[in-house]
Amino acid sequence: MADHRIEISGLSAFYGAFRAVEDVNLTIEPGSITAFIGPSGCGKSTVLRSLNRMHETIPGARTEGKVLLGDQDIYDRSVDPVAVRRAIGMVFQRANPFPTMSIYDNVASGLRLNGVTKRGVLDEVVETSLRSANLWNEVSGRLGSPGAGLSGGQQQRLCIARAIAVKPQVLLMDEPCSALDPISTLAIEDLMIQLKTSYTIVIVTHNMQQAARVSDNTAFFTVEGLGTSGRLVETGPTRRIFESPSVKRTEEYIAGRFG
């Protein structure tokens, strides 16, 4: 595997003059699942979006600090943000297949944007990506049907297939199961565990059980109150964070005593 390690150093994220997240320092190991947990408003989704420069697409938003993918600072002026988002794919909270596109075209869309037009190549990548997303057996006979006609869990797996079709190094998932039923949630969790052999995965989740089930490492963020900056409190192997956290605030959150 190539070096898909992410090194976050002194990262702060702003919305206009407001600093939403302050001075995050964190290593995300390759070939693993890292969960971001914490109360609403603590900045975990903002940090996630900063990892592929999606944060800066919001008017007035900006970041300070460094984010290294391998040895490349993704915020270096010489780096194309589009190339960053190709290397660091994202799956959002709600499944968002392109509504007017077929299942096939949803998966092939990123490849076509990158100039791939040969039907044989597209066919191969579409099938491989759908198989990797554990969706091929369910949709192989109706690839021309609208992606929006699938169930919620299938749509989310379609979005994962679309993300991995362009061969990213990292997959970011922002509460990918929050809108799904328990059976679909378990299917996505099983898929994440399979995919970590090929990708570095970072998820944001409010579901403590999910973080405990799927992640290798956990980062706990918190915020002290309205108008204050979110901050990283503690990070480490998930089992240690859940069973013997070093910081009382972490223990209180996991035990449900705040947040």
C-alpha positions in Angstrom: 0.0 0.0 0.0 1.2 3.5 -0.7 1.6 5.9 2.2 -2.0 6.9 2.9 -1.1 8.3 6.3 -2.6 11.7 7.2 -0.7 14.0 9.5 -2.8 17.0 10.8 -0.6 19.7 12.3 -1.9 22.9 14.0 -5.2 22.8 12.0 -7.7 25.6 12.8 -10.8 26.1 10.7 -12.7 29.3 10.4 -16.2 30.5 9.2 -15.5 34.1 8.6 -13.9 35.5 11.7 -15.2 32.7 13.9 -12.7 29.9 14.7 -14.8 26.8 14.7 -11.9 24.4 15.5 -8.7 25.2 17.2 -5.2 23.7 16.8 -5.9 20.1 15.9 -2.9 17.8 15.9 -3.6 14.2 14.8 -2.1 11.3 12.9 -4.5 9.1 10.9 -2.9 5.7 10.2 -3.2 4.1 6.8 -5.3 1.0 6.3 -7.4 1.7 9.4 -10.7 3.2 10.4 -10.5 6.4 12.6 -13.8 7.6 14.2 -14.4 11.2 15.1 -16.8 11.4 18.0 -18.1 14.3 20.2 -21.1 16.4 20.9 -22.9 18.5 18.2 -21.0 21.7 17.3 -17.6 20.4 18.4 -16.2 20.7 14.9 -15.7 17.0 14.0 -17.4 17.4 10.6 -15.6 20.6 9.9 -12.3 18.8 10.5 -13.4 16.0 8.3 -14.3 18.4 5.4 -10.9 20.1 5.9 -9.2 16.8 5.1 -10.1 17.1 1.4 -10.5 20.8 1.2 -14.3 20.7 1.1 -14.4 23.2 4.0 -13.0 26.0 1.8 -15.9 25.6 -0.7 -18.1 27.4 1.9 -18.1 31.2 1.4 -15.8 32.9 3.9 -14.5 29.6 5.2 -10.7 29.0 5.5 -8.1 26.9 7.4 -4.8 27.4 9.0 -2.1 24.7 9.6 -1.0 21.7 7.6 -2.7 18.5 6.4 -0.2 16.0 5.0 -1.2 13.1 2.8 2.0 11.1 2.8 4.6 13.8 2.4 2.4 16.2 0.5 0.7 19.2 2.2 -2.7 19.3 0.5 -3.0 23.0 1.3 0.3 23.9 -0.5 -0.4 26.6 -3.1 0.9 24.3 -5.8 -1.7 21.6 -5.1 -5.0 21.5 -7.1 -8.0 21.1 -4.8 -9.7 19.0 -7.4 -6.8 16.6 -7.3 -7.1 16.5 -3.5 -10.8 15.6 -3.7 -10.0 12.8 -6.2 -7.4 11.3 -3.8 -9.5 11.8 -0.7 -13.1 10.8 -1.6 -16.2 11.6 0.6 -19.5 10.0 1.4 -22.0 12.2 3.0 -24.6 11.8 5.7 -27.5 11.3 3.3 -27.1 9.2 0.2 -26.8 11.6 -2.8 -26.9 9.6 -6.0 -27.2 11.8 -9.1 -31.0 11.6 -9.5 -31.2 11.8 -13.3 -28.4 9.2 -13.8 -28.6 5.5 -14.0 -26.8 3.2 -11.6 -24.1 2.7 -14.2 -23.7 6.4 -14.9 -23.5 7.3 -11.2 -20.5 5.0 -10.8 -18.9 6.0 -14.1 -19.4 9.8 -13.6 -16.1 10.5 -11.9 -14.2 8.5 -14.5 -15.8 10.4 -17.3 -15.0 13.7 -15.7 -11.4 12.5 -15.6 -11.5 11.8 -19.4 -12.1 8.1 -19.4 -14.4 7.3 -22.3 -13.6 3.7 -23.4 -16.7 1.6 -22.8 -14.7 -1.5 -21.9 -12.7 0.4 -19.2 -15.9 2.0 -17.8 -17.6 -1.4 -17.7 -14.8 -3.0 -15.8 -14.5 -0.2 -13.3 -18.2 0.0 -12.7 -18.4 -3.7 -12.0 -15.3 -3.7 -9.8 -16.6 -0.8 -7.8 -20.1 -2.2 -7.4 -18.6 -5.5 -6.3 -16.3 -3.7 -3.8 -19.4 -1.9 -2.4 -21.2 -5.3 -2.1 -23.9 -4.1 -4.5 -23.2 -5.9 -7.8 -25.3 -8.9 -7.1 -28.3 -6.7 -6.2 -28.1 -4.4 -9.3 -26.2 -6.1 -12.0 -29.4 -6.8 -13.9 -30.6 -3.2 -13.9 -27.6 -1.0 -14.3 -29.7 1.3 -16.6 -32.2 2.0 -13.9 -32.1 5.3 -11.9 -29.8 5.2 -8.9 -32.4 7.2 -7.0 -34.8 4.2 -7.3 -32.7 2.1 -4.9 -33.4 1.7 -1.2 -31.6 4.0 1.2 -28.9 1.5 2.1 -28.4 0.6 -1.5 -28.1 4.3 -2.4 -25.4 4.8 0.2 -23.5 1.8 -1.1 -23.9 3.2 -4.6 -22.3 6.5 -3.4 -19.4 4.5 -1.9 -19.0 2.7 -5.3 -19.0 6.1 -7.0 -16.3 7.4 -4.6 -14.0 4.4 -5.0 -14.4 4.2 -8.8 -11.8 7.0 -9.2 -9.3 5.0 -7.0 -8.9 7.4 -4.0 -6.3 6.9 -1.3 -8.7 7.9 1.5 -12.4 7.7 2.2 -14.1 10.2 4.4 -17.6 9.3 5.7 -19.7 11.9 7.5 -22.3 10.0 9.5 -22.9 7.6 6.6 -25.5 5.5 8.5 -27.5 8.2 10.3 -30.4 7.9 7.9 -30.4 4.2 7.6 -32.3 1.3 9.3 -30.3 -1.1 11.5 -29.9 -3.8 8.8 -28.6 -1.3 6.2 -26.3 0.2 8.9 -24.7 -3.2 9.6 -24.2 -3.7 5.9 -22.4 -0.4 5.6 -20.3 -1.2 8.7 -19.3 -4.6 7.3 -18.4 -2.8 4.1 -16.2 -0.3 5.9 -14.3 -3.1 7.6 -13.7 -4.8 4.2 -12.6 -1.5 2.5 -10.0 -0.5 5.1 -7.6 -3.1 3.6 -7.4 -0.8 0.5 -8.2 2.6 1.9 -7.6 4.8 4.9 -11.1 5.6 6.3 -12.2 8.4 8.6 -15.8 8.5 9.8 -17.8 11.0 11.8 -20.4 9.3 14.0 -22.7 10.2 16.9 -23.3 6.4 17.4 -20.9 5.3 20.2 -21.7 1.6 19.5 -20.8 2.1 15.8 -17.5 3.7 16.7 -16.7 0.9 19.0 -17.7 -1.8 16.5 -15.9 -0.5 13.4 -13.0 1.8 14.3 -9.4 1.0 15.1 -8.7 4.5 16.5 -11.0 7.2 18.0 -10.6 10.9 18.2 -12.8 12.7 20.7 -13.6 16.4 20.1 -15.6 18.7 22.4 -16.7 22.3 22.7 -17.2 24.2 26.0 -20.2 26.3 24.9 -21.7 28.5 22.2 -19.2 30.8 20.6 -16.2 28.8 21.6 -13.9 26.8 19.4 -14.1 23.0 19.1 -10.9 21.2 20.1 -9.4 17.7 20.0 -9.4 16.3 23.6 -8.0 12.9 23.2 -7.1 10.3 20.6 -5.9 6.7 20.7 -6.9 3.1 20.0 -10.6 2.7 20.2 -10.6 0.1 22.9 -8.5 2.2 25.2 -10.6 5.4 24.5 -13.8 3.5 25.4 -12.5 1.4 28.3 -9.9 3.6 30.0 -9.8 7.1 28.6 -7.0 9.4 29.9 -9.3 12.5 30.1 -12.3 12.7 32.4 -14.2 14.7 29.8 -13.9 11.8 27.4 -15.1 9.3 30.0 -18.1 11.5 30.7 -19.1 11.8 27.1 -18.8 8.1 26.4 -20.8 7.3 29.5 -23.5 9.7 28.3 -23.2 12.2 31.1 -23.0 15.1 28.7 -23.4 15.9 25.0 
